[in-house]
Amino acid sequence: MKRSRFREEQIVGILKEHQAGLSAADLCRQHGISDATFYKWCSKYGGMEVSDAEKLRAIEAENAKLTKLLAESMMDVSTLKEMHGMNF
């Protein structure tokens, strides 16, 4: 997955600038981001504080790790079932 140029703290700061009254087009031009990126950030980080964004990142990392572990265990079970079927 591509890594963002902006940290969560910076994203939340940009969104707070928008809430303070700056237009989305001005913010996008100022920070060098596209409108689509800005609105994606709004939907993901809108209304969050910096600590909330950090918690979200930690939860997403944990979820990715658990998903990988589940896939590996399912692959192991599948391999064991195939091996068991060959013995008969």
C-alpha positions as a Markdown table, in Angstrom:
| # | Residue | x | y | z |
|---|---|---|---|---|
| 1 | Met | 0.0 | 0.0 | 0.0 |
| 2 | Lys | 1.3 | 3.5 | -0.9 |
| 3 | Arg | 2.3 | 5.6 | 2.1 |
| 4 | Ser | 0.9 | 9.0 | 2.4 |
| 5 | Arg | 3.0 | 12.2 | 2.3 |
| 6 | Phe | 1.0 | 13.5 | 5.2 |
| 7 | Arg | 0.8 | 12.2 | 8.8 |
| 8 | Glu | -2.5 | 12.0 | 10.6 |
| 9 | Glu | -1.7 | 15.1 | 12.6 |
| 10 | Gln | -1.2 | 17.1 | 9.4 |
| 11 | Ile | -4.4 | 15.8 | 7.8 |
| 12 | Val | -6.4 | 16.7 | 10.9 |
| 13 | Gly | -4.8 | 20.1 | 10.9 |
| 14 | Ile | -5.8 | 20.7 | 7.2 |
| 15 | Leu | -9.4 | 19.6 | 7.9 |
| 16 | Lys | -9.5 | 22.0 | 10.9 |
| 17 | Glu | -8.4 | 24.8 | 8.6 |
| 18 | His | -11.4 | 24.0 | 6.4 |
| 19 | Gln | -13.7 | 24.1 | 9.4 |
| 20 | Ala | -12.3 | 27.5 | 10.3 |
| 21 | Gly | -13.5 | 28.9 | 7.0 |
| 22 | Leu | -10.9 | 28.3 | 4.3 |
| 23 | Ser | -12.3 | 26.9 | 1.1 |
| 24 | Ala | -11.5 | 23.4 | -0.1 |
| 25 | Ala | -10.0 | 24.6 | -3.4 |
| 26 | Asp | -7.6 | 27.0 | -1.5 |
| 27 | Leu | -6.5 | 24.3 | 0.9 |
| 28 | Cys | -5.9 | 21.8 | -2.0 |
| 29 | Arg | -3.8 | 24.4 | -3.9 |
| 30 | Gln | -1.9 | 25.4 | -0.8 |
| 31 | His | -1.0 | 21.9 | 0.3 |
| 32 | Gly | -0.7 | 20.3 | -3.1 |
| 33 | Ile | -3.4 | 17.8 | -2.9 |
| 34 | Ser | -6.3 | 16.9 | -5.2 |
| 35 | Asp | -10.0 | 17.6 | -4.5 |
| 36 | Ala | -10.6 | 13.9 | -4.4 |
| 37 | Thr | -7.9 | 13.4 | -1.7 |
| 38 | Phe | -9.3 | 16.2 | 0.4 |
| 39 | Tyr | -12.9 | 14.8 | 0.3 |
| 40 | Lys | -11.6 | 11.3 | 1.0 |
| 41 | Trp | -9.8 | 12.7 | 4.1 |
| 42 | Cys | -13.1 | 14.5 | 5.1 |
| 43 | Ser | -15.0 | 11.2 | 5.0 |
| 44 | Lys | -12.3 | 9.3 | 6.9 |
| 45 | Tyr | -10.9 | 11.9 | 9.4 |
| 46 | Gly | -13.8 | 14.4 | 9.6 |
| 47 | Gly | -14.5 | 15.5 | 13.1 |
| 48 | Met | -11.5 | 13.6 | 14.6 |
| 49 | Glu | -8.9 | 14.8 | 16.9 |
| 50 | Val | -5.2 | 13.8 | 16.5 |
| 51 | Ser | -5.5 | 11.1 | 19.2 |
| 52 | Asp | -8.5 | 9.6 | 17.5 |
| 53 | Ala | -6.6 | 9.4 | 14.2 |
| 54 | Glu | -3.7 | 7.7 | 15.9 |
| 55 | Lys | -6.1 | 5.2 | 17.4 |
| 56 | Leu | -7.7 | 4.6 | 14.0 |
| 57 | Arg | -4.3 | 3.9 | 12.5 |
| 58 | Ala | -3.4 | 1.4 | 15.3 |
| 59 | Ile | -6.7 | -0.4 | 14.9 |
| 60 | Glu | -6.3 | -0.6 | 11.1 |
| 61 | Ala | -2.8 | -2.1 | 11.6 |
| 62 | Glu | -4.1 | -4.6 | 14.1 |
| 63 | Asn | -6.9 | -5.6 | 11.8 |
| 64 | Ala | -4.5 | -6.1 | 8.9 |
| 65 | Lys | -2.3 | -8.3 | 11.1 |
| 66 | Leu | -5.3 | -10.4 | 12.3 |
| 67 | Thr | -6.6 | -10.8 | 8.7 |
| 68 | Lys | -3.2 | -12.1 | 7.6 |
| 69 | Leu | -3.1 | -14.6 | 10.5 |
| 70 | Leu | -6.6 | -15.8 | 9.7 |
| 71 | Ala | -5.7 | -16.3 | 6.0 |
| 72 | Glu | -2.5 | -18.3 | 7.0 |
| 73 | Ser | -4.5 | -20.5 | 9.4 |
| 74 | Met | -7.1 | -21.2 | 6.8 |
| 75 | Met | -4.4 | -22.2 | 4.3 |
| 76 | Asp | -2.9 | -24.5 | 6.9 |
| 77 | Val | -6.3 | -26.1 | 7.5 |
| 78 | Ser | -6.8 | -26.6 | 3.8 |
| 79 | Thr | -3.4 | -28.2 | 3.4 |
| 80 | Leu | -4.0 | -30.6 | 6.3 |
| 81 | Lys | -7.4 | -31.6 | 4.8 |
| 82 | Glu | -5.8 | -32.3 | 1.5 |
| 83 | Met | -3.0 | -34.4 | 3.2 |
| 84 | His | -5.6 | -36.3 | 5.2 |
| 85 | Gly | -7.6 | -37.1 | 2.1 |
| 86 | Met | -4.5 | -38.5 | 0.4 |
| 87 | Asn | -3.9 | -41.1 | 3.1 |
| 88 | Phe | -7.1 | -43.0 | 2.4 |
